[in-house]
């Protein structure tokens, strides 16, 4: 482990204003804008993750959902689609049968 990693430095492949998250059982890595953290859907997913996994830090933020659902959630948040303002996390979970 290098000195930068030991000090908690952000890996070089993560742009400023972004962070890595690991999604699902396979822990697929996504690099996302930190702006997503403020969206109500993302907050609801973080709450669900906390209930399922707790917030133990183990080298990255683990998200409790399947990658396909997470990709849909990122698309909703990143679009101007009105559904992004009205969709509830439970609706997405039901759609993906989670």
C-alpha positions as CSV (number, residue, x, y, z in Angstrom):
1,X,0.0,0.0,0.0
2,X,1.4,3.4,-1.0
3,X,1.7,6.4,1.3
4,X,-1.2,8.2,-0.5
5,X,-3.5,5.2,0.0
6,X,-2.5,4.9,3.6
7,X,-3.4,8.5,4.2
8,X,-6.9,8.0,2.6
9,X,-6.1,9.9,-0.6
10,X,-8.6,9.6,-3.5
11,X,-7.4,7.1,-6.2
12,X,-6.1,8.9,-9.3
13,X,-8.8,7.5,-11.5
14,X,-11.6,9.4,-9.6
15,X,-12.1,12.9,-10.9
16,X,-12.5,15.8,-8.4
17,X,-16.1,16.0,-7.2
18,X,-16.7,12.3,-7.7
19,X,-16.5,9.2,-5.6
20,X,-16.4,5.4,-6.1
21,X,-19.3,3.3,-4.9
22,X,-19.6,-0.5,-5.1
23,X,-23.0,-1.9,-6.0
24,X,-24.6,-5.3,-5.3
25,X,-23.3,-8.6,-4.4
26,X,-20.7,-8.5,-7.2
27,X,-19.7,-5.0,-5.9
28,X,-19.6,-3.5,-9.4
29,X,-17.7,-0.2,-9.2
30,X,-19.3,3.1,-10.3
31,X,-17.6,6.5,-10.2
32,X,-20.4,9.0,-9.6
33,X,-20.6,12.8,-9.0
34,X,-21.0,13.7,-5.4
35,X,-24.0,15.8,-6.5
36,X,-26.0,12.5,-6.6
37,X,-25.7,12.3,-2.9
38,X,-28.2,15.1,-2.4
39,X,-31.0,13.6,-4.5
40,X,-33.9,12.2,-2.6
41,X,-33.7,8.8,-4.4
42,X,-30.0,8.4,-3.6
43,X,-30.7,9.3,0.0
44,X,-33.4,6.7,0.2
45,X,-31.0,4.1,-1.3
46,X,-28.4,5.1,1.3
47,X,-30.9,4.7,4.1
48,X,-31.8,1.2,2.8
49,X,-28.1,0.4,2.6
50,X,-27.6,1.5,6.1
51,X,-30.5,-0.7,7.3
52,X,-29.1,-3.7,5.4
53,X,-25.3,-3.3,5.8
54,X,-24.7,-0.6,8.4
55,X,-22.1,2.1,7.5
56,X,-19.0,0.1,8.1
57,X,-16.3,1.6,6.0
58,X,-14.2,-1.0,4.2
59,X,-12.5,0.8,1.4
60,X,-15.5,2.1,-0.4
61,X,-19.2,2.8,-0.1
62,X,-21.2,-0.4,-0.6
63,X,-24.7,0.1,-2.1
64,X,-27.5,-2.4,-1.4
65,X,-29.1,-3.0,-4.8
66,X,-28.5,-4.7,-8.1
67,X,-26.3,-2.9,-10.6
68,X,-29.1,-2.7,-13.2
69,X,-31.4,-0.9,-10.6
70,X,-28.5,1.5,-9.7
71,X,-27.9,2.3,-13.3
72,X,-31.6,3.1,-13.7
73,X,-31.4,5.3,-10.6
74,X,-28.4,7.2,-11.9
75,X,-30.2,7.7,-15.2
76,X,-33.3,9.1,-13.5
77,X,-31.2,11.4,-11.3
78,X,-29.1,12.6,-14.3
79,X,-32.0,13.4,-16.6
80,X,-34.6,16.2,-16.7
81,X,-37.3,13.5,-16.9
82,X,-40.2,14.5,-14.5
83,X,-40.2,10.9,-13.3
84,X,-36.9,11.7,-11.5
85,X,-38.9,14.1,-9.2
86,X,-41.9,11.8,-8.6
87,X,-40.5,8.2,-8.5
88,X,-40.1,6.6,-5.2
89,X,-37.3,4.1,-4.4
90,X,-39.9,1.5,-3.5
91,X,-41.4,1.8,-7.0
92,X,-38.0,1.0,-8.5
93,X,-37.4,-1.9,-6.1
94,X,-40.8,-3.3,-7.0
95,X,-40.1,-2.9,-10.7
96,X,-36.8,-4.8,-10.4
97,X,-38.4,-7.3,-8.1
98,X,-36.0,-6.6,-5.2
